[in-house]
Amino acid sequence: MNRNDIEQALRDYYWMPSEVARLEQTLEEVDTNLTGQYGIESTMPKPQGANKDKIGKEVAGKRDKRHRQLDKLKRKITFVENGVNLIENDLERTIMFCMMDGMSQVAIAQHLRISEGKVNSIKERIITVLKENEGNERFERFEEKCEV
């Protein structure tokens, strides 16, 4: 992830868990083997492997896209949640939580009664810490704990 991706993940965190829940529910509800046949065709052996009908292919393609989106969102959520453990300063951690809640820099500055410039410099420090520790063993250990 580059710096912009990390900042965007922090800003978007507040809606990601609800979208993950929606996608998981959608994927549980839909079954791709819904094509029914009537008459003599229903007793014939079904082709194995790829779907022969266009609708089945389209449904399978949509499910695949949703699975990819779900995996991408889960990775971002895990990345941000693991990053919280790397921030040791209380003010930095508070600003990170505010960002994760979807607050703008102006709203954070007003809430904490500090300048917008200070919020921006702390945000940049948070992004730097996350970027530097992205492949770090300590960071990955937190990731393993979250998966259990």
N, C-alpha and C positions, 0 to 999 in steps of 0.2 A: 504494500500500500504506500502511496506517496502522501505527502503532507495534506494535500487537498482532500484525498480520500478519507484520511483520518479525521480531518475537521468535519467533513460531511457526515461521517459515521457518528460522530459525537452529536451533531445537530439533529440527525434523523433518528437517534436511538429511541426517542419517546414514542414513536409510532410503530417501530419494528416488532416488538413483542405481540401487539394485537394483530398485526399483519401475518406473523408466523402462525398464530392460533387460527386465523381465518383460512390460510392456505392449508393447514393440516386438516381442518374440518372439511374443506372442499375436496381434498384428495381422498379422504375417507369415504365420502358420500358417492363419488363417481366410480363406476366400474366399467372397464372398456369392453367386457364380454357381454354387452347387452343386446347385440344383434340377434333377433329371433327369426327362425324360419318356420314355415307352415307346410303342411302336407308331407309328401314323400321326401322332400328335401331335408326335413327336420330329422329324419332317421339316417341320412347318409353321413359318412365320416366327414369330420370337419378338417379343413386344411391346417397343418401345423406350421408354426413359424409366423411369417408376416401376415398382417391383416389384409384381406383381399378387397374389402370395401373402403371407399373413400372416406366415409364418415368415421369408421373405426380408426383409420390412419390419422384423421384430423383430431379426434378425441385423444389418441395416444400422443400426438405431437403437443397438444395443449397440456396434457398431464406432465409430459417431460419438461416443458418450459416452466411449469409451476414447481416441479421438483427442483429444478436448477435455481429458481428464484428463492425457494425455501432454504436450500442449502447456503446460498449466498447471504441471505439475511441472518441465518443462524451463525455463520462464521463472523459476520460483523458484530452481532450481539455479544458473542463470546469474546471477541477482540476487545470491545469497549469495556465489558465487565471485568476482564482480566487486567485491563489497564488501570482500573480504579485501585487495585492492590499495589501498583507501582508508585502512586502518588502519595507521598508521606506528609507533606505540608497540609495543615487543616484548611487554609484559605484556598489553596490550589484544588484540593479535593472537593470543597464546597462549590467552587466555580465549575468544576467538572460535572458534579451532580446537577447543578443548575442548567448546564448545557445539555445534559442528558434528558432533562425534563422539558427541553424545547424552549428555554428562555433565550431571548436575544441578549447581545452584549449590553445594550442600553438598559434592559430590564434587570440584568444581573448587577450592573453598576448601581442602579437605583436601590435595588434590594439590599445590597451589601454596604451601600453608602461609601463607595470608592469610585475613582474616576474610570471612565471608559478606557482610557489608555492603559491603566493598571490591569483592567480585565483583559484587554487585548494582549498585553505582555505575558500575563499568566497563562492565557489560552495558548499562546505560542510555546511557552515552556512545557505545558502539558503535552502538546502535539510532539514536541521534540523528544520528551521522555518516552512516549508511546512508540515513536518512530525508531529511536535508538534501541529499544528493548523488544522490537517486533520478533526477532529470531532468537532472543535470549533464552537460555535454559530456565531461568527463574520465571520468565513470562510464560513459557510453555508448561511449566509445572502447575501454574495457576489454571491454565487451560485444561489440563488433565483432570484437575479436581472438579472443575465445572461440569465436565462430561459425565462424571459418575453419578 
